[in-house]
Amino acid sequence: MTEASTITATLSRHARETPDRPAVVCDNHAVSWKDLDQAVNRLAGHLAKVVPAGRGVALHLPNGPALVLLFLAACRAGREVQILDPSWPTETARLAIEALSPGIVVSGDATFAGETEALAVVDPHGPFEAVADAIGVGRLCAALADPDPLTPFYVGFTSGSTGMPKGYRRHHRSWIESFRAGDREFDIGADDIVLAPGALTHSLFLYGLAHGLYVGATVILCRQFRPNFVNRLIVSHRVSVIYGVPTQLEMMIEAAIRDGLPPFLKVRWMLSSGAKWQGRALAELRRQFPATRFSEFYGASELSFVTVAKDDENVPSDSVGRPFAAVSLTIRDHLGRWLPPGETGQVFVASPFLFMEYACGSETVLPRHGDAVSVGDIGMLDERGFLRLAGRASRMIITAGKNVHPEEIERVLEGHPAVITAGVLGVIDKRRGERLVALLRLGPDAGIVSSDLISHARLSLPLYKIPRRFAVPSRWPMTSSGKTDFHALRRLWESGDCEVLR
């Protein structure tokens, strides 16, 4: 692949080499490489004129042609794209816009009329060819020079359940370096059909779009995630690479089993971030995707990829994998001293993928040691270099004077065949300080009682780490990135909206 310094630098080459091949498909809309390149150039020229250098382009749009084109155009114009989640409460979006002070806001409606310096309203689900005209772009725009690779190109947001989510800022080079490292880990190229079925407000799917276009692949997107529809896309487009989070993939497998679909034989790679696959879910995944290599990522918004766990690399079952290409890991104690393999401490990450800074929503200064940074994860490296996570320092529970990381307990409980997802909370207890309570999402027809789960947990955990109360909430709250929303889960428990197992 020709070296390029910005995430849109290869688009014109792909347009010359395969002008009529589909570049992006989103539901019933598609755009060829030639038309994509022309539309991005038109929009980039317009944004470069109307948005001053150093100001951003805030996109308050759901998945659709407008979001794709405006994201790419702002990147090409050297303007920072600030991707706001349209599912946020209006006040949250207002707070983000006020904090970021973008040069223009592009939205699907006029909610922010009169509240921003400039507002453009577009149909987020209209065809690709209509986007430029909808915001008044002229027909001719002079070609733009590629921006400096250290120019900020993206502000994404962590999944927040209260207040304003944290906005994190990235420059082009951080993703270009992760593209290059990804080429060392995977063999995704121009012949692939890449499916990114989630919301582009989630950085995994935005990354899947950007990397797919960077290498010249065709990228398939969805207006909304619907498992039956996504399964049809896999077949009709002969998809070879899928990005996903476990909750989505579980729903796709359940739908495939329910609909009696044959195995998907064309998929080469399944790239997943979030919880680890294990037990029955993993077996069902392998049955539905028998020719697929599976790779799970551990990372963070601020860090990008940290480790990778591939199914053919003999990864320990309790590990999140080895360091991703170009990543270096160290474990340090509370004084910053290096810890040898087998000892638990704070995980520090050094890589060329690190974010620049928080853009809004946080005054936090992350701990650093030289070039390495930590987001507060606690873990250990084994002798082979595989990382085992104990949990997040922010979730640690102190019960009877002992430090407990709930993630360890959740992994054990999720190994029970009846348990799909577990969330362990610490609740106030006069005697212990905090008492462990496990909230569960159970599979269908899961007739279990507390004693079953206690017996299962005793095979792997000491007694002080085993909850004595188990309950099933009325619903399982998720963040926009497909992870368990622990703040909402705690509210369900505190409100009594849970069925306690006997």
Kinemage of the C-alpha trace (Angstrom):
@kinemage 1
@onewidth
@group {chain A} dominant
@subgroup {mainchain}
@vectorlist {calphas} color= white
{ca met a 1} P 0.000 0.000 0.000
{ca thr a 2} L 1.249 3.525 -0.835
{ca glu a 3} L 2.164 5.406 2.315
{ca ala a 4} L -0.254 8.223 3.098
{ca ser a 5} L -0.250 10.734 5.922
{ca thr a 6} L -3.964 11.505 6.363
{ca ile a 7} L -6.975 9.228 6.528
{ca thr a 8} L -8.443 10.541 3.243
{ca ala a 9} L -5.175 10.701 1.282
{ca thr a 10} L -5.811 7.452 -0.630
{ca leu a 11} L -9.381 8.177 -1.780
{ca ser a 12} L -8.389 9.816 -5.081
{ca arg a 13} L -6.082 6.933 -5.988
{ca his a 14} L -8.846 4.400 -5.414
{ca ala a 15} L -11.187 6.587 -7.500
{ca arg a 16} L -8.719 6.489 -10.400
{ca glu a 17} L -8.050 2.761 -10.147
{ca thr a 18} L -11.625 1.488 -9.566
{ca pro a 19} L -13.921 4.420 -10.432
{ca asp a 20} L -17.148 2.440 -10.797
{ca arg a 21} L -16.711 0.016 -7.908
{ca pro a 22} L -18.938 0.688 -4.873
{ca ala a 23} L -17.070 2.500 -2.114
{ca val a 24} L -19.837 2.782 0.491
{ca val a 25} L -23.272 1.182 0.723
{ca cys a 26} L -25.745 2.358 3.376
{ca asp a 27} L -29.099 0.579 3.236
{ca asn a 28} L -30.531 1.382 -0.216
{ca his a 29} L -27.963 4.077 -1.071
{ca ala a 30} L -24.576 3.411 -2.665
{ca val a 31} L -21.766 5.580 -4.000
{ca ser a 32} L -18.950 4.642 -6.388
{ca trp a 33} L -15.337 5.511 -5.736
{ca lys a 34} L -15.382 8.175 -8.468
{ca asp a 35} L -18.527 9.834 -7.122
{ca leu a 36} L -17.316 9.550 -3.521
{ca asp a 37} L -14.063 11.325 -4.332
{ca gln a 38} L -15.839 14.095 -6.238
{ca ala a 39} L -18.425 14.631 -3.496
{ca val a 40} L -15.766 14.702 -0.774
{ca asn a 41} L -13.724 17.239 -2.775
{ca arg a 42} L -16.750 19.521 -3.277
{ca leu a 43} L -17.734 19.389 0.370
{ca ala a 44} L -14.142 19.785 1.592
{ca gly a 45} L -13.684 22.947 -0.463
{ca his a 46} L -16.889 24.363 0.977
{ca leu a 47} L -15.977 23.517 4.578
{ca ala a 48} L -12.501 25.003 4.138
{ca lys a 49} L -14.169 28.293 3.121
{ca val a 50} L -16.913 28.503 5.739
{ca val a 51} L -15.100 27.038 8.769
{ca pro a 52} L -12.006 28.951 9.923
{ca ala a 53} L -8.817 26.976 10.456
{ca gly a 54} L -8.686 25.695 14.021
{ca arg a 55} L -12.473 25.452 14.315
{ca gly a 56} L -14.467 22.241 14.057
{ca val a 57} L -17.372 20.761 12.128
{ca ala a 58} L -19.968 19.358 14.549
{ca leu a 59} L -22.065 16.569 13.024
{ca his a 60} L -25.331 15.852 14.851
{ca leu a 61} L -26.444 13.123 12.456
{ca pro a 62} L -27.436 9.451 12.528
{ca asn a 63} L -25.845 6.915 10.190
{ca gly a 64} L -26.434 7.816 6.568
{ca pro a 65} L -24.818 9.310 3.456
{ca ala a 66} L -24.596 12.818 4.947
{ca leu a 67} L -22.599 11.688 7.980
{ca val a 68} L -20.199 9.643 5.832
{ca leu a 69} L -19.510 12.399 3.294
{ca leu a 70} L -19.223 15.233 5.791
{ca phe a 71} L -16.880 13.233 8.017
{ca leu a 72} L -14.560 12.530 5.093
{ca ala a 73} L -14.843 16.065 3.720
{ca ala a 74} L -13.952 17.719 7.006
{ca cys a 75} L -10.946 15.412 7.333
{ca arg a 76} L -9.784 16.315 3.823
{ca ala a 77} L -10.303 20.027 4.539
{ca gly a 78} L -8.109 19.867 7.632
{ca arg a 79} L -11.016 20.588 9.944
{ca glu a 80} L -11.793 18.680 13.126
{ca val a 81} L -14.929 16.507 12.975
{ca gln a 82} L -16.913 16.555 16.217
{ca ile a 83} L -19.325 13.618 16.086
{ca leu a 84} L -22.275 14.204 18.409
{ca asp a 85} L -24.602 11.342 19.252
{ca pro a 86} L -28.134 12.179 18.020
{ca ser a 87} L -29.552 9.895 20.726
{ca trp a 88} L -28.270 12.227 23.458
{ca pro a 89} L -30.759 14.436 25.286
{ca thr a 90} L -30.903 17.824 23.549
{ca glu a 91} L -29.343 19.531 26.561
{ca thr a 92} L -26.329 17.209 26.435
{ca ala a 93} L -25.757 18.087 22.779
{ca arg a 94} L -26.090 21.793 23.617
{ca leu a 95} L -23.453 21.472 26.339
{ca ala a 96} L -21.068 19.731 23.940
{ca ile a 97} L -21.588 22.370 21.242
{ca glu a 98} L -21.009 25.151 23.766
{ca ala a 99} L -17.810 23.504 25.014
{ca leu a 100} L -16.404 22.750 21.552
{ca ser a 101} L -17.467 26.004 19.810
{ca pro a 102} L -17.539 24.519 16.288
{ca gly a 103} L -17.444 26.700 13.183
{ca ile a 104} L -20.570 24.976 11.868
{ca val a 105} L -23.138 22.484 13.134
{ca val a 106} L -24.736 20.110 10.639
{ca ser a 107} L -27.933 18.496 11.887
{ca gly a 108} L -30.926 16.590 10.622
{ca asp a 109} L -33.294 19.252 11.954
{ca ala a 110} L -33.398 22.861 13.129
{ca thr a 111} L -33.187 22.126 16.869
{ca phe a 112} L -30.086 24.303 17.263
{ca ala a 113} L -31.263 27.207 15.081
{ca gly a 114} L -30.138 30.501 16.574
{ca glu a 115} L -27.878 28.765 19.089
{ca thr a 116} L -24.782 28.270 16.929
{ca glu a 117} L -22.560 30.428 14.771
{ca ala a 118} L -23.646 28.538 11.652
{ca leu a 119} L -26.168 25.732 11.152
{ca ala a 120} L -26.787 23.547 8.114
{ca val a 121} L -29.783 21.212 8.028
{ca val a 122} L -29.626 18.136 5.792
{ca asp a 123} L -31.655 15.004 5.259
{ca pro a 124} L -29.414 12.434 6.987
{ca his a 125} L -30.922 9.575 4.979
{ca gly a 126} L -31.023 11.225 1.558
{ca pro a 127} L -28.870 9.886 -1.304
{ca phe a 128} L -25.134 10.550 -1.462
{ca glu a 129} L -25.494 12.761 -4.542
{ca ala a 130} L -27.903 15.140 -2.760
{ca val a 131} L -25.746 16.053 0.240
{ca ala a 132} L -23.548 18.753 -1.312
{ca asp a 133} L -26.467 20.551 -2.955
{ca ala a 134} L -28.461 20.401 0.294
{ca ile a 135} L -25.965 22.618 2.101
{ca gly a 136} L -25.405 24.975 -0.829
{ca val a 137} L -22.035 23.792 -2.116
{ca gly a 138} L -20.906 25.241 -5.458
{ca arg a 139} L -20.129 22.964 -8.375
{ca leu a 140} L -16.430 23.814 -8.622
{ca cys a 141} L -13.995 23.727 -5.723
{ca ala a 142} L -10.240 24.075 -5.971
{ca ala a 143} L -8.210 21.033 -4.941
{ca leu a 144} L -6.967 21.203 -1.373
{ca ala a 145} L -3.535 20.254 -0.090
{ca asp a 146} L -3.491 17.404 2.405
{ca pro a 147} L -3.513 18.678 5.989
{ca asp a 148} L -0.582 18.153 8.313
{ca pro a 149} L -0.759 14.650 9.840
{ca leu a 150} L -0.682 16.179 13.326
{ca thr a 151} L -3.805 18.243 12.591
{ca pro a 152} L -6.730 17.233 14.826
{ca phe a 153} L -9.299 15.425 12.703
{ca tyr a 154} L -11.726 13.881 15.185
{ca val a 155} L -13.431 14.439 18.515
{ca gly a 156} L -15.281 11.373 19.705
{ca phe a 157} L -17.084 10.840 22.975
{ca thr a 158} L -16.873 8.179 25.623
{ca ser a 159} L -20.126 6.560 26.680
{ca gly a 160} L -21.447 8.655 29.521
{ca ser a 161} L -24.590 7.884 31.491
{ca thr a 162} L -24.794 11.146 33.425
{ca gly a 163} L -23.856 14.723 32.515
{ca met a 164} L -21.729 15.416 29.452
{ca pro a 165} L -19.665 12.530 28.062
{ca lys a 166} L -15.927 13.115 27.792
{ca gly a 167} L -14.776 14.298 24.383
{ca tyr a 168} L -11.367 13.055 23.269
{ca arg a 169} L -9.310 14.553 20.434
{ca arg a 170} L -7.201 12.728 17.846
{ca his a 171} L -4.878 13.739 15.013
{ca his a 172} L -4.568 11.988 11.656
{ca arg a 173} L -1.293 10.276 12.497
{ca ser a 174} L -2.795 8.343 15.427
{ca trp a 175} L -5.186 6.523 13.084
{ca ile a 176} L -2.707 6.250 10.206
{ca glu a 177} L -0.299 4.489 12.558
{ca ser a 178} L -3.078 2.169 13.743
{ca phe a 179} L -3.947 1.434 10.078
{ca arg a 180} L -0.329 0.425 9.477
{ca ala a 181} L -0.195 -1.695 12.616
{ca gly a 182} L -3.520 -3.256 11.622
{ca asp a 183} L -1.980 -4.254 8.308
{ca arg a 184} L 0.584 -6.242 10.305
{ca glu a 185} L -2.173 -7.970 12.306
{ca phe a 186} L -4.752 -8.533 9.559
{ca asp a 187} L -4.778 -8.787 5.781
{ca ile a 188} L -7.687 -6.485 4.973
{ca gly a 189} L -7.416 -4.933 1.520
{ca ala a 190} L -9.165 -3.657 -1.586
{ca asp a 191} L -10.743 -7.029 -2.380
{ca asp a 192} L -12.629 -7.125 0.919
{ca ile a 193} L -16.233 -6.256 1.665
{ca val a 194} L -16.233 -4.720 5.153
{ca leu a 195} L -19.408 -4.633 7.258
{ca ala a 196} L -19.579 -2.055 10.074
{ca pro a 197} L -23.187 -2.447 11.275
{ca gly a 198} L -23.128 -0.131 14.289
{ca ala a 199} L -23.528 3.595 14.850
{ca leu a 200} L -20.655 5.742 13.572
{ca thr a 201} L -20.792 7.601 16.890
{ca his a 202} L -19.000 4.470 18.181
{ca ser a 203} L -15.321 4.803 17.263
{ca leu a 204} L -14.976 1.097 16.365
{ca phe a 205} L -17.422 1.438 13.470
{ca leu a 206} L -16.091 4.831 12.396
{ca tyr a 207} L -12.635 3.260 12.386
{ca gly a 208} L -13.959 0.347 10.303
{ca leu a 209} L -15.320 2.829 7.753
{ca ala a 210} L -12.146 4.930 7.638
{ca his a 211} L -9.747 1.987 7.440
{ca gly a 212} L -11.864 0.167 4.860
{ca leu a 213} L -11.850 3.212 2.575
{ca tyr a 214} L -8.148 3.824 3.233
{ca val a 215} L -7.274 0.380 1.833
{ca gly a 216} L -9.821 0.553 -1.005
{ca ala a 217} L -12.387 -1.930 0.307
{ca thr a 218} L -16.139 -1.603 -0.104
{ca val a 219} L -17.737 -0.648 3.233
{ca ile a 220} L -21.296 -1.658 4.138
{ca leu a 221} L -23.114 0.446 6.744
{ca cys a 222} L -26.575 0.293 8.302
{ca arg a 223} L -28.984 3.109 9.053
{ca gln a 224} L -30.008 1.160 12.162
{ca phe a 225} L -28.810 -2.127 13.584
{ca arg a 226} L -31.395 -4.833 12.849
{ca pro a 227} L -29.968 -8.350 13.227
{ca asn a 228} L -32.114 -9.997 10.545
{ca phe a 229} L -31.280 -7.227 8.073
{ca val a 230} L -27.569 -7.384 8.922
{ca asn a 231} L -27.570 -11.140 8.308
{ca arg a 232} L -29.109 -10.551 4.877
{ca leu a 233} L -26.365 -8.022 4.122
{ca ile a 234} L -23.694 -10.609 4.943
{ca val a 235} L -25.140 -12.923 2.306
{ca ser a 236} L -26.153 -10.429 -0.390
{ca his a 237} L -22.871 -8.483 -0.343
{ca arg a 238} L -20.624 -11.510 0.243
{ca val a 239} L -19.155 -9.782 3.300
{ca ser a 240} L -15.624 -10.868 4.216
{ca val a 241} L -14.839 -8.710 7.295
{ca ile a 242} L -17.207 -7.796 10.149
{ca tyr a 243} L -16.645 -5.258 12.923
{ca gly a 244} L -18.910 -5.710 15.928
{ca val a 245} L -19.501 -5.642 19.647
{ca pro a 246} L -20.587 -8.823 21.447
{ca thr a 247} L -24.177 -7.740 22.076
{ca gln a 248} L -24.729 -7.161 18.356
{ca leu a 249} L -23.045 -10.386 17.322
{ca glu a 250} L -25.113 -12.350 19.846
{ca met a 251} L -28.294 -10.872 18.369
{ca met a 252} L -27.136 -11.729 14.837
{ca ile a 253} L -26.472 -15.337 15.826
{ca glu a 254} L -29.813 -15.637 17.621
{ca ala a 255} L -31.573 -14.285 14.521
{ca ala a 256} L -29.662 -16.655 12.226
{ca ile a 257} L -30.613 -19.653 14.377
{ca arg a 258} L -34.231 -18.498 14.610
{ca asp a 259} L -34.435 -17.996 10.828
{ca gly a 260} L -32.673 -21.287 10.074
{ca leu a 261} L -29.901 -19.612 8.076
{ca pro a 262} L -27.003 -21.734 6.832
{ca pro a 263} L -23.482 -20.912 8.071
{ca phe a 264} L -21.830 -17.771 6.682
{ca leu a 265} L -18.891 -19.164 4.733
{ca lys a 266} L -17.462 -16.018 3.089
{ca val a 267} L -16.524 -14.136 6.269
{ca arg a 268} L -12.735 -14.232 6.841
{ca trp a 269} L -12.412 -11.957 9.879
{ca met a 270} L -14.659 -11.127 12.812
{ca leu a 271} L -13.201 -8.146 14.701
{ca ser a 272} L -14.858 -7.546 18.061
{ca ser a 273} L -14.358 -5.133 20.934
{ca gly a 274} L -15.902 -5.381 24.364
{ca ala a 275} L -16.562 -8.456 26.494
{ca lys a 276} L -14.798 -11.739 25.784
{ca trp a 277} L -16.575 -14.564 23.994
{ca gln a 278} L -16.822 -17.766 25.972
{ca gly a 279} L -19.003 -20.778 26.693
{ca arg a 280} L -22.165 -21.395 24.715
{ca ala a 281} L -21.999 -18.030 22.911
{ca leu a 282} L -18.563 -18.858 21.506
{ca ala a 283} L -19.684 -22.296 20.337
{ca glu a 284} L -22.698 -20.804 18.547
{ca leu a 285} L -20.487 -18.145 16.961
{ca arg a 286} L -18.151 -20.778 15.564
{ca arg a 287} L -21.048 -22.818 14.178
{ca gln a 288} L -22.480 -19.829 12.321
{ca phe a 289} L -19.074 -18.599 11.092
{ca pro a 290} L -17.082 -21.821 10.538
{ca ala a 291} L -14.524 -20.335 8.115
{ca thr a 292} L -13.923 -17.165 10.126
{ca arg a 293} L -10.906 -16.106 12.155
{ca phe a 294} L -11.932 -14.316 15.340
{ca ser a 295} L -10.070 -11.438 16.919
{ca glu a 296} L -11.017 -9.561 20.076
{ca phe a 297} L -9.622 -6.177 21.038
{ca tyr a 298} L -9.040 -4.556 24.379
{ca gly a 299} L -8.555 -0.819 24.253
{ca ala a 300} L -9.939 2.533 25.291
{ca ser a 301} L -11.062 5.684 23.526
{ca glu a 302} L -7.913 7.458 24.684
{ca leu a 303} L -5.584 4.576 23.776
{ca ser a 304} L -7.117 2.942 20.680
{ca phe a 305} L -5.977 -0.684 20.313
{ca val a 306} L -4.035 -2.037 23.288
{ca thr a 307} L -4.156 -5.838 22.991
{ca val a 308} L -5.451 -8.358 20.494
{ca ala a 309} L -6.635 -11.912 21.152
{ca lys a 310} L -6.782 -14.087 18.036
{ca asp a 311} L -8.452 -17.467 18.195
{ca asp a 312} L -5.448 -19.254 16.664
{ca glu a 313} L -2.788 -17.857 19.027
{ca asn a 314} L -3.388 -20.019 22.112
{ca val a 315} L -4.527 -17.076 24.220
{ca pro a 316} L -5.156 -17.942 27.901
{ca ser a 317} L -8.887 -17.958 28.588
{ca asp a 318} L -8.594 -15.281 31.285
{ca ser a 319} L -6.450 -12.956 29.152
{ca val a 320} L -7.421 -10.064 26.875
{ca gly a 321} L -4.517 -10.931 24.583
{ca arg a 322} L -1.025 -9.802 23.718
{ca pro a 323} L 0.050 -6.254 22.863
{ca phe a 324} L -1.245 -5.060 19.493
{ca ala a 325} L 1.453 -4.382 16.905
{ca ala a 326} L 3.447 -1.215 17.814
{ca val a 327} L 2.109 -1.243 21.406
{ca ser a 328} L 4.303 -1.619 24.498
{ca leu a 329} L 2.842 -2.469 27.916
{ca thr a 330} L 4.256 -2.102 31.411
{ca ile a 331} L 2.716 -2.788 34.812
{ca arg a 332} L 3.551 -0.308 37.587
{ca asp a 333} L 2.745 0.103 41.270
{ca his a 334} L 1.205 3.194 42.879
{ca leu a 335} L 4.654 4.814 43.028
{ca gly a 336} L 5.271 4.255 39.321
{ca arg a 337} L 7.779 1.433 39.822
{ca trp a 338} L 7.956 -1.293 37.172
{ca leu a 339} L 6.487 -4.639 38.227
{ca pro a 340} L 7.683 -8.000 36.859
{ca pro a 341} L 5.449 -10.599 35.152
{ca gly a 342} L 2.928 -12.122 37.526
{ca glu a 343} L 2.487 -9.027 39.700
{ca thr a 344} L -0.653 -6.889 39.551
{ca gly a 345} L -0.602 -3.126 39.153
{ca gln a 346} L -1.668 -0.269 36.921
{ca val a 347} L -1.465 -0.898 33.164
{ca phe a 348} L 0.582 1.680 31.229
{ca val a 349} L 0.409 1.822 27.448
{ca ala a 350} L 2.954 3.299 25.041
{ca ser a 351} L 2.021 3.415 21.355
{ca pro a 352} L 1.724 5.788 18.390
{ca phe a 353} L -2.085 5.517 18.636
{ca leu a 354} L -2.599 7.609 21.777
{ca phe a 355} L -5.067 10.482 21.778
{ca met a 356} L -4.012 14.127 21.960
{ca glu a 357} L -6.102 15.410 24.870
{ca tyr a 358} L -9.602 15.673 26.257
{ca ala a 359} L -11.593 18.178 24.228
{ca cys a 360} L -14.379 18.673 26.778
{ca gly a 361} L -16.217 17.046 29.651
{ca ser a 362} L -13.145 16.181 31.720
{ca glu a 363} L -10.440 17.962 33.656
{ca thr a 364} L -8.681 14.634 34.207
{ca val a 365} L -4.948 14.433 33.598
{ca leu a 366} L -4.125 10.791 32.958
{ca pro a 367} L -1.104 9.376 34.785
{ca arg a 368} L 1.991 9.135 32.599
{ca his a 369} L 5.340 7.437 32.861
{ca gly a 370} L 7.620 8.596 30.068
{ca asp a 371} L 5.744 8.018 26.801
{ca ala a 372} L 3.259 5.636 28.438
{ca val a 373} L -0.179 6.562 29.752
{ca ser a 374} L -2.756 4.782 31.925
{ca val a 375} L -6.550 5.063 31.950
{ca gly a 376} L -6.716 3.372 35.354
{ca asp a 377} L -6.963 -0.271 34.342
{ca ile a 378} L -5.447 -2.790 36.752
{ca gly a 379} L -3.816 -5.972 35.493
{ca met a 380} L -0.760 -8.174 35.121
{ca leu a 381} L 1.398 -9.559 32.331
{ca asp a 382} L 2.271 -13.245 32.303
{ca glu a 383} L 5.620 -14.705 31.242
{ca arg a 384} L 4.457 -14.948 27.605
{ca gly a 385} L 3.394 -11.301 27.496
{ca phe a 386} L -0.366 -11.871 27.671
{ca leu a 387} L -2.320 -9.284 29.650
{ca arg a 388} L -4.791 -10.290 32.345
{ca leu a 389} L -7.080 -7.501 33.530
{ca ala a 390} L -8.255 -7.381 37.127
{ca gly a 391} L -10.528 -4.437 36.395
{ca arg a 392} L -10.874 -0.695 36.491
{ca ala a 393} L -9.592 1.133 39.532
{ca ser a 394} L -12.760 3.238 39.396
{ca arg a 395} L -14.985 0.144 39.845
{ca met a 396} L -13.055 -1.421 42.729
{ca ile a 397} L -15.215 -2.581 45.663
{ca ile a 398} L -13.916 -2.811 49.245
{ca thr a 399} L -15.708 -5.524 51.201
{ca ala a 400} L -14.615 -6.616 54.686
{ca gly a 401} L -11.339 -4.766 54.140
{ca lys a 402} L -10.472 -6.622 50.925
{ca asn a 403} L -10.161 -5.043 47.480
{ca val a 404} L -12.390 -6.756 44.917
{ca his a 405} L -12.471 -6.081 41.177
{ca pro a 406} L -16.020 -6.859 40.010
{ca glu a 407} L -14.893 -7.648 36.466
{ca glu a 408} L -13.216 -10.846 37.691
{ca ile a 409} L -16.473 -12.009 39.300
{ca glu a 410} L -18.493 -11.046 36.223
{ca arg a 411} L -16.259 -13.157 33.972
{ca val a 412} L -16.721 -16.184 36.227
{ca leu a 413} L -20.508 -15.795 36.404
{ca glu a 414} L -20.704 -15.353 32.628
{ca gly a 415} L -19.046 -18.753 32.343
{ca his a 416} L -22.246 -20.343 33.686
{ca pro a 417} L -24.327 -21.634 30.754
{ca ala a 418} L -27.475 -19.844 31.960
{ca val a 419} L -25.839 -16.404 32.263
{ca ile a 420} L -25.511 -14.110 29.262
{ca thr a 421} L -24.194 -11.017 31.069
{ca ala a 422} L -23.361 -10.190 34.681
{ca gly a 423} L -22.925 -6.906 36.505
{ca val a 424} L -21.517 -6.922 40.044
{ca leu a 425} L -22.196 -3.976 42.348
{ca gly a 426} L -21.040 -2.994 45.797
{ca val a 427} L -23.921 -1.885 48.019
{ca ile a 428} L -23.575 -0.304 51.460
{ca asp a 429} L -23.349 -2.793 54.316
{ca lys a 430} L -22.877 -1.725 57.956
{ca arg a 431} L -20.683 -4.692 58.804
{ca arg a 432} L -18.616 -5.188 55.637
{ca gly a 433} L -18.526 -1.642 54.282
{ca glu a 434} L -19.808 -2.923 50.945
{ca arg a 435} L -21.657 -6.121 50.090
{ca leu a 436} L -21.514 -7.829 46.689
{ca val a 437} L -24.690 -8.064 44.622
{ca ala a 438} L -24.738 -9.679 41.171
{ca leu a 439} L -27.302 -8.577 38.598
{ca leu a 440} L -27.767 -11.018 35.729
{ca arg a 441} L -29.091 -11.186 32.200
{ca leu a 442} L -30.182 -14.792 31.780
{ca gly a 443} L -30.759 -16.909 28.719
{ca pro a 444} L -34.196 -18.272 27.805
{ca asp a 445} L -35.618 -20.936 30.102
{ca ala a 446} L -32.809 -20.394 32.622
{ca gly a 447} L -34.299 -21.981 35.729
{ca ile a 448} L -31.492 -21.326 38.185
{ca val a 449} L -31.348 -20.377 41.849
{ca ser a 450} L -28.704 -18.574 43.880
{ca ser a 451} L -27.145 -21.790 45.171
{ca asp a 452} L -26.408 -22.889 41.577
{ca leu a 453} L -24.456 -19.711 40.939
{ca ile a 454} L -22.629 -19.849 44.270
{ca ser a 455} L -21.530 -23.431 43.566
{ca his a 456} L -20.335 -22.402 40.111
{ca ala a 457} L -18.404 -19.401 41.472
{ca arg a 458} L -16.715 -21.456 44.216
{ca leu a 459} L -14.876 -23.414 41.522
{ca ser a 460} L -12.920 -20.268 40.612
{ca leu a 461} L -13.221 -17.667 43.361
{ca pro a 462} L -12.417 -17.362 47.071
{ca leu a 463} L -15.450 -16.997 49.324
{ca tyr a 464} L -15.044 -13.261 49.905
{ca lys a 465} L -15.403 -12.649 46.140
{ca ile a 466} L -18.658 -14.597 45.791
{ca pro a 467} L -21.906 -12.580 45.899
{ca arg a 468} L -24.674 -13.925 48.101
{ca arg a 469} L -27.474 -12.004 46.404
{ca phe a 470} L -28.396 -12.425 42.758
{ca ala a 471} L -31.130 -10.606 40.871
{ca val a 472} L -32.493 -10.137 37.358
{ca pro a 473} L -33.315 -6.518 36.404
{ca ser a 474} L -36.424 -5.697 34.380
{ca arg a 475} L -34.193 -4.686 31.471
{ca trp a 476} L -30.477 -4.681 30.745
{ca pro a 477} L -29.274 -1.099 30.209
{ca met a 478} L -26.578 -0.526 27.605
{ca thr a 479} L -24.433 2.456 26.666
{ca ser a 480} L -24.425 3.712 23.079
{ca ser a 481} L -21.251 1.695 22.489
{ca gly a 482} L -22.934 -1.586 23.390
{ca lys a 483} L -21.496 -2.011 26.890
{ca thr a 484} L -23.319 -2.500 30.172
{ca asp a 485} L -24.379 0.824 31.692
{ca phe a 486} L -23.427 0.214 35.328
{ca his a 487} L -24.822 3.535 36.560
{ca ala a 488} L -28.251 2.660 35.137
{ca leu a 489} L -27.932 -0.893 36.451
{ca arg a 490} L -27.354 0.446 39.961
{ca arg a 491} L -30.414 2.678 39.649
{ca leu a 492} L -32.532 -0.356 38.719
{ca trp a 493} L -31.294 -2.180 41.824
{ca glu a 494} L -31.834 0.795 44.121
{ca ser a 495} L -35.352 1.376 42.778
{ca gly a 496} L -36.313 -2.262 43.415
{ca asp a 497} L -36.836 -2.914 39.712
{ca cys a 498} L -35.149 -6.325 39.944
{ca glu a 499} L -36.354 -9.852 40.671
{ca val a 500} L -34.201 -11.376 43.412
{ca leu a 501} L -33.323 -15.038 42.873
{ca arg a 502} L -34.177 -17.333 45.760
